[in-house]
Amino acid sequence: MALQRAAFVALLAVAPMAPYSAAQSPGPPREAAETKVDYDSARREIQQLETVINGLLKETFINPFGLVNRTKGAYIPGYGQVFNFLVNIERAVISTPFGEYRSGPTITTGEKKQRIEDLKDRLVRVLLDNASGMRQLRAGESVTIVAFFEDRNFPEEERQNRTVVLSALKKDLDEWSARPERWKEFKQRMKIVEY
């Protein structure tokens, strides 16, 4: 019994105890009305932007097998909206149960890089054009698009995968969407990471 009492006293000595005050009293979270998010509205906004991005991808990658995973979006409280998709930049050979099928002429590495650059430009414009529809985002939150590109050209060639991340703050989108002719300047201000 004495050993248990000594262990309890030692535990109390190690665990710091904060003095009780009214400021630390439990209660409802202090979330202002303007920071609350209507998740149903956020879901509709996300679905609208998903549709716009998917339409853009279908225009850019005409090969019916190019778009591997359609755009999926999510709202992350305190961060913002995140969208991602997976594209096979060139699917020249498709394996079927009946053998391999070539879906067209091969494109060069330079043409692949140009397609990615064109898509980045078009995605920046999509963000600017749709900024007014992102009403559930707060000024300090971001909109991020993560584009995964895989290049499975021919079975004997090495795969070349690439990830492009485009991110912009909502307050910047609101400011720059009023100046659509200056989208190139906005693109330079955005965070764009490629690896």
C-alpha positions in Angstrom: 0.0 0.0 0.0 2.8 2.4 0.8 4.4 1.6 -2.5 1.2 2.4 -4.4 0.8 5.7 -2.4 4.4 6.7 -3.3 3.8 5.9 -7.0 0.7 8.1 -6.9 2.5 11.0 -5.3 5.4 10.6 -7.8 2.9 10.7 -10.7 1.3 13.9 -9.3 4.7 15.5 -9.0 5.5 14.7 -12.6 2.2 15.7 -14.2 1.9 19.5 -14.3 -1.5 20.8 -13.1 -2.8 24.0 -14.6 -4.7 26.2 -12.3 -8.4 26.3 -13.0 -9.7 29.6 -14.3 -12.8 30.8 -16.1 -10.8 31.3 -19.2 -10.0 27.6 -19.4 -13.5 26.4 -18.6 -14.9 23.9 -21.0 -17.6 25.2 -23.3 -18.7 25.3 -26.9 -15.9 26.0 -29.4 -15.4 29.6 -30.2 -16.2 29.4 -33.9 -17.4 32.6 -35.3 -20.4 32.5 -37.6 -18.4 33.6 -40.6 -15.9 30.7 -40.3 -18.6 28.0 -40.4 -18.7 26.0 -43.6 -21.8 24.6 -45.2 -20.5 21.2 -46.3 -23.4 20.6 -48.6 -22.7 23.8 -50.5 -19.0 23.0 -50.4 -19.7 19.6 -52.0 -21.7 21.2 -54.8 -18.9 23.7 -55.4 -16.4 20.9 -55.5 -18.5 18.8 -57.9 -18.9 21.8 -60.3 -15.1 22.4 -60.4 -14.5 18.6 -60.9 -16.8 18.7 -63.9 -15.0 21.7 -65.4 -11.6 20.1 -64.9 -12.8 16.8 -66.3 -14.1 18.6 -69.4 -10.7 20.3 -69.9 -8.9 17.0 -69.6 -11.1 15.4 -72.2 -10.4 18.2 -74.6 -6.6 18.1 -73.9 -6.1 14.3 -74.0 -8.3 13.2 -76.9 -7.2 9.5 -76.6 -10.1 7.8 -74.9 -7.6 5.9 -72.7 -5.7 9.0 -71.6 -7.7 10.0 -68.6 -7.1 7.2 -66.1 -8.7 8.6 -63.0 -11.3 11.4 -63.2 -10.9 14.5 -61.0 -11.8 14.0 -57.3 -12.0 16.9 -54.9 -12.3 17.3 -51.2 -12.6 20.2 -48.7 -10.1 20.1 -45.8 -11.1 22.5 -43.0 -8.4 25.1 -42.4 -6.6 24.3 -45.6 -9.2 24.5 -48.4 -10.1 22.5 -51.5 -7.9 19.9 -53.0 -8.4 18.3 -56.5 -6.4 15.5 -58.1 -6.5 13.4 -61.2 -4.3 10.9 -63.1 -3.6 11.1 -66.8 -1.6 8.8 -69.0 0.2 11.4 -71.1 0.5 9.0 -74.0 -1.0 5.5 -74.1 0.4 4.3 -77.3 0.2 0.6 -76.6 -2.8 -0.9 -74.9 -2.8 -4.5 -73.7 -6.0 -6.4 -74.4 -6.9 -10.1 -74.1 -6.5 -10.2 -77.8 -3.0 -8.8 -77.9 -1.5 -5.3 -78.0 -3.2 -2.5 -79.7 -1.4 0.7 -80.9 -3.6 3.7 -80.6 -1.8 6.1 -82.8 1.6 7.6 -83.6 4.0 8.1 -80.8 4.7 11.7 -79.6 8.1 13.0 -78.7 9.3 14.0 -75.3 9.2 17.7 -76.3 5.5 17.3 -77.3 4.7 15.6 -74.0 6.3 18.5 -72.0 4.4 21.0 -74.2 1.1 19.2 -73.4 1.8 19.4 -69.7 2.7 23.2 -70.0 -0.5 23.8 -71.9 -2.5 22.0 -69.4 -1.0 24.0 -66.5 -1.9 27.2 -68.3 -5.4 26.0 -68.8 -5.8 24.9 -65.2 -4.7 28.4 -64.0 -7.4 29.9 -66.2 -9.9 27.4 -64.8 -9.1 28.6 -61.3 -9.4 32.2 -62.2 -12.7 31.7 -64.1 -14.3 29.8 -61.3 -13.0 31.8 -58.3 -16.4 33.4 -57.8 -18.0 30.0 -57.4 -15.8 29.1 -54.4 -18.0 30.7 -51.7 -17.3 28.3 -48.9 -13.6 28.9 -48.9 -12.1 31.5 -46.5 -9.6 34.1 -47.6 -6.7 32.3 -45.9 -7.6 28.9 -47.4 -6.2 27.5 -50.7 -7.3 25.7 -53.8 -4.9 23.1 -54.9 -4.8 20.9 -58.0 -2.6 17.8 -58.0 -2.0 16.4 -61.5 -0.4 13.0 -61.7 1.1 12.2 -65.2 2.2 8.7 -66.0 3.9 7.8 -69.3 3.6 4.2 -70.1 4.7 4.3 -73.6 6.0 1.0 -74.8 6.7 -2.1 -72.6 10.5 -2.0 -73.3 10.8 1.7 -72.4 11.2 3.1 -68.9 8.2 4.8 -67.3 8.4 8.5 -66.9 6.0 9.8 -64.1 5.5 13.4 -63.2 3.5 15.2 -60.5 2.4 18.9 -60.9 1.0 20.8 -57.9 -0.8 24.1 -58.5 -1.9 26.0 -55.4 -3.4 29.5 -54.9 -4.9 31.3 -51.9 -8.6 32.2 -52.1 -7.9 35.8 -51.4 -5.4 35.9 -54.4 -8.0 34.2 -56.6 -10.6 36.8 -55.7 -8.2 39.7 -56.3 -6.9 38.4 -59.7 -10.1 37.0 -61.1 -11.2 40.6 -61.7 -8.1 41.0 -64.0 -8.3 37.9 -66.3 -6.1 39.5 -68.9 -3.2 39.3 -66.4 -3.4 35.5 -65.8 0.3 35.1 -66.6 1.2 37.3 -63.7 -1.1 35.4 -61.5 0.5 32.1 -62.6 3.9 33.5 -61.5 2.4 34.3 -58.1 0.9 30.9 -57.6 2.8 28.0 -56.0 3.6 25.5 -58.7 5.8 22.5 -57.8 6.8 19.8 -60.3 8.7 16.6 -59.5 
